[in-house]
Amino acid sequence: MTAARTDADRDGTLRAGGGAGVIQVRSKPISARELYALSRAVAEAVHSVNPQTHVLIDDRADVAAALRNQGISGVHVGQDDLD
């Protein structure tokens, strides 16, 4: 597990444990494969402390769809991302 993934897991877990209703996984400079692994790890960590927290992936509907049965609730798409 990379340091970045460990930090993301910890951050998501702390926020979900504190009552956050939504966690967004966002990392622009990584590959789809890396985002898939990161998002899956974050979803597992978040749901271990708060199964009610929704985990969204930023911009990547393909990755969110691939993980829809593994704890990812959806995708966040900004207004400018649809141009």
N, C-alpha and C positions, 0 to 999 in steps of 0.2 A: 504494500500500500504506500502510495506516495505521500509526502508531507502535505501537499495541497489537498489531497483527498481526505487525509486525516483531519486537517483544519476544517474542511467543509462539513464533514460528518459531525465533528464536535460542535461547530457553530449551529448547524441545523438541529442537532439534538438539544442543545441548550435553549434555543428559541422555541422549539416544539414543547419541551418540558415546561417552559414558562408560559405556555398557552397560545403560542402563535397558531393561527388557523391556516396559514398558507406559507410555504417555503418555496422560493424560486431558485432553481439551479441555473447559474449563469456563468459561462466561461467562454468568451469569444475565441481565444487563440488556440483552442485544442481541436483535435480531430473528432469526427462523429463517434469513432470507436472509444476514444477517451471520455467523451461526454456521456456516452452510454454507461460506461463503467462507473464514472463519478456519480451520475444520477441514480443509478441502481444502489450504490453504496449509501448515498445520502437518504434515499427513500427507506432503505432498511433501517438505518440508524434513527431516523425521525420517527418511523412507525413503532420502533421498539419502546419509545417513551410516550408517544401520543398517536395512537392509530387514527385519530380523527383529523389530524393535520393533513392538508392537501399539499402535495409536492408537484410543482409545475416546472417545466423546462422552458427556458427562454429561447424563442425564435425557431427551434428545431422540431417541427411537427413530426418529422420522420423518426427522430429518436424518441419523442414522447409516445408515438403510436407503437413503436417496438417494445416499449416498457409499460404499456397500459395495464397489463395484467401482473405487473411487478411493483406496484405501489405508486406509479406516476398517475396523477389525476388529470393532467392536461398540459397545454402549452400556452405560454404568454406570447402574444404577437402584438407588437406596438403599431401605432398608426402608420409610421413611416416604413414599416417592414412589408407592407402590402403593395408598395409602389413597384 
